[in-house]
Amino acid sequence: MSQRQVLQVFEQYQKARTQFVQMVAELATRPQNIETLQNAGVMSLLRPLLLDVVPTIQQTAALALGRLANYNGDLAEAVVKGDILPQLVYSLAEQNRFYKKAAAFVLRAVGKHSPQLAQAIVDCGALDTLVICLEDFDPGVKEAAAWALGYIARHNAELSQAVVDAGAVPLLVLCIQEPEIALKRIAASALSDISKHSPELAQTVVDVGAIAHLAQMILNPDSKLKRQVLSALSQIAKHSVDLAEMVVEAEIFPVVLTCLKDKDDYVKKNASTLIREIAKHTPELSQLIVNTGGVAAVTDCIGSCKGNIRLPGIMMLGYVAAHSENLAMAVIVSKAVPQLSVCLSEEPEDHIKAAAAWALGQIGRHTPEHARAVAVTNTLPVLLSLYMSTESSEDLQTKSKKAIKSILQKCTYLPALEPFLYDAPPNILKHVVGQFSKVLPHDSKARRLFVTSGGLKKVQEIKAGPGSLLQEYINSINSCYPEEIVRYYSPGYSDALLQRVDSYQPLAN
């Protein structure tokens, strides 16, 4: 065989390998092909091609493996069991930027599915190599490495700590300062994933100056970057008062409030989440949010969106109101109560209704004035129907019940209470009658209205155990009226009158 023929054989072999990996990489983009590729043993065929002498074949083989591993946990596990990871890690340090991106993609695709698969990546020594890639000259390599590190860190505190111990955090903070938007996004996302598990991990991110750089990007025009920046700041602020104060000290207010009007719903949601995570810690932090117009802005935001986008804002209003009477009044003044009532009535999801019920309870539980502000929006009957509905989730029933009780125990606005005399179950009725027993002795106009509206008659029909708290309340109400009036409205009184008519003998003329 001539030298020319030998070269032709090698060229054909190289062409066939190239066509094979390109075809597999292409087929792996379509979910319907995955099972067939798996059954054909494609993993074992791709593995040797990672060591191919031709760089483009290596890169395409890695890309194909990444697409397969990305599809589901079983295929990702097959990559681990096929002993492919050590080869990827070795090549990651040695090869060109195209291969590095493809190899990092495989590591990310494997690591995203479960803590066990992410641990397998850690165990094969990938973290040190990925961290080295964060210093690569090529922004695409940095991005691929940051993405893989974030996917490993997001599972749990142990994996996140491993990423920190490998030295990733200072380099990720440098990455968010790079000009490329895509790199900024992924680095911010990775910092968020590291921060979320514990105060200690969040502190490692804070210690290398991340907050200041993240805060500067809140007004970046790129919506996807804003999402990640707001998420990272939220994950830092949520852990403790100190961390929340550090985020506030980066002068995020009132700048962050502009994000509540963003055209991107997830920017709105993440901005609301950040404000919620700050507000929950102390009355002082909540007061700062009130002073910058944050409560009014969040209320407007809730009105401009639907579903889960509303949820953090609803909870934020509840947290602010829970701290004190004054803060709850600030929530009322910001017209949040009607907006929360709308969420309670309109939202189809029980967990959002439950959050709205909880928030309304936190607003109304302080004083009669607070309770009235909730009661006049006709919220109490809605809460009662949600509590009594068999279709409501257990959590929604519990939160509705707690909200009703806490509002009723302060409510002296009798027109809102009266319907409850007819509809409420015994455990709620007790609180309603208790409120009437507090108000009626001191309000003559209310006493008269209670008779003419049928309230007094209804109270006489309530069956209460002798010596019970409910009976005490009823006795207290009855003592507000002349005995003959109470007797007149008592069950059976009309029958007794008729019997007296029947037995009455008129005097003969």
Disulfide bonds with the S-S distance in Angstrom:
none
